[in-house]
Amino acid sequence: MLRRTAFHEASHAVVSALLGQKILWIEIHQDGHAETVPDTNIFLRLDEPFESRRRMVIAMAGSAGQCRSKAEVWENVSRLADALLRCRRLEGSELDELLPNWDPMVCKMAECG
């Protein structure tokens, strides 16, 4: 159960990083409850097409990450999930080392056509 939760949260974080959304921390609590906390800007408007799509994709990423997909993305999710299981909480430079760099091609897919 904890492994599935770790993959779920790691998926949110990896997709967030790919879409340029910084993550402050990820944590699995003793009771199995978990959270991924983004560094959000309250001034970003959800009615802007990219921002609303970005949030939707990030929200869906947790469930999607529980199944295998593209090899390099899965490697990122797997590496982050393993680190999260070891440490239970990751933040700052620990996350920066494990998350992929912002990918403009992923952002392009989320833009309005």
C-alpha positions as CSV (number, residue, x, y, z in Angstrom):
1,M,0.0,0.0,0.0
2,L,2.8,2.5,0.9
3,R,4.6,1.7,-2.4
4,R,1.5,2.5,-4.4
5,T,1.0,5.8,-2.4
6,A,4.6,6.7,-3.0
7,F,4.3,6.2,-6.8
8,H,1.1,8.2,-6.8
9,E,2.7,11.2,-5.0
10,A,5.9,10.9,-7.0
11,S,3.9,11.1,-10.2
12,H,2.3,14.3,-9.1
13,A,5.7,15.8,-8.4
14,V,7.4,14.6,-11.7
15,V,4.6,16.0,-13.9
16,S,4.6,19.2,-11.9
17,A,8.3,19.6,-12.5
18,L,7.9,18.9,-16.2
19,L,5.2,21.6,-16.4
20,G,7.3,24.2,-14.5
21,Q,5.5,23.9,-11.2
22,K,8.0,23.8,-8.2
23,I,7.2,21.3,-5.4
24,L,7.9,22.4,-1.9
25,W,7.6,18.9,-0.3
26,I,6.2,15.5,-0.5
27,E,5.4,13.4,2.5
28,I,3.9,10.0,3.5
29,H,2.5,10.2,7.0
30,Q,2.5,7.3,9.5
31,D,-1.2,6.6,8.8
32,G,-0.5,6.1,5.1
33,H,-2.0,9.5,4.1
34,A,0.2,11.4,1.8
35,E,0.5,14.9,0.3
36,T,2.4,16.7,-2.4
37,V,2.6,20.5,-1.8
38,P,3.2,22.8,-4.7
39,D,4.7,26.2,-4.5
40,T,1.6,28.0,-5.9
41,N,1.2,31.6,-6.8
42,I,-2.2,32.9,-5.6
43,F,-2.1,35.5,-8.3
44,L,-2.2,32.9,-11.1
45,R,-5.7,32.9,-12.5
46,L,-7.3,29.5,-13.2
47,D,-9.2,31.0,-16.1
48,E,-5.9,31.3,-18.0
49,P,-5.9,28.3,-20.3
50,F,-2.4,27.0,-19.5
51,E,-2.8,27.3,-15.7
52,S,-6.1,25.5,-15.6
53,R,-4.8,22.7,-17.8
54,R,-1.5,22.5,-15.9
55,R,-3.4,22.0,-12.6
56,M,-5.7,19.4,-14.2
57,V,-2.8,17.4,-15.7
58,I,-0.9,17.5,-12.3
59,A,-4.0,16.3,-10.5
60,M,-4.5,13.4,-12.9
61,A,-0.8,12.4,-12.8
62,G,-1.0,10.6,-9.5
63,S,-3.4,8.0,-10.8
64,A,-1.7,7.8,-14.2
65,G,1.7,7.2,-12.5
66,Q,0.5,4.1,-10.8
67,C,0.7,2.3,-14.2
68,R,3.8,2.0,-16.3
69,S,4.3,4.3,-19.3
70,K,7.2,6.0,-21.1
71,A,10.5,4.5,-19.8
72,E,12.3,7.8,-18.9
73,V,9.3,9.2,-17.1
74,W,8.8,5.9,-15.2
75,E,12.5,6.0,-14.2
76,N,11.9,9.5,-12.7
77,V,8.8,8.3,-10.9
78,S,10.5,5.1,-9.6
79,R,13.6,7.0,-8.4
80,L,11.5,9.6,-6.6
81,A,9.2,6.9,-5.1
82,D,12.1,4.9,-3.8
83,A,13.6,8.0,-2.2
84,L,10.3,8.9,-0.7
85,L,9.9,5.5,0.8
86,R,13.4,5.8,2.4
87,C,13.1,9.3,3.7
88,R,9.3,9.8,4.1
89,R,9.8,13.5,3.3
90,L,11.7,15.2,0.6
91,E,12.2,19.0,0.0
92,G,14.4,21.6,-1.5
93,S,17.7,20.4,-3.0
94,E,16.7,16.7,-2.4
95,L,13.7,17.2,-4.7
96,D,15.7,19.2,-7.2
97,E,18.2,16.3,-7.7
98,L,15.4,13.8,-8.2
99,L,12.9,15.7,-10.4
100,P,13.4,16.3,-14.1
101,N,14.0,19.7,-15.6
102,W,11.2,21.7,-17.1
103,D,10.3,20.4,-20.5
104,P,8.9,23.0,-23.0
105,M,7.5,20.2,-25.2
106,V,5.3,18.9,-22.3
107,C,4.1,22.5,-21.7
108,K,3.4,22.9,-25.5
109,M,1.1,19.9,-25.3
110,A,-1.0,21.6,-22.5
111,E,-1.4,24.9,-24.4
112,C,-4.5,26.0,-26.3
113,G,-4.5,24.9,-29.9
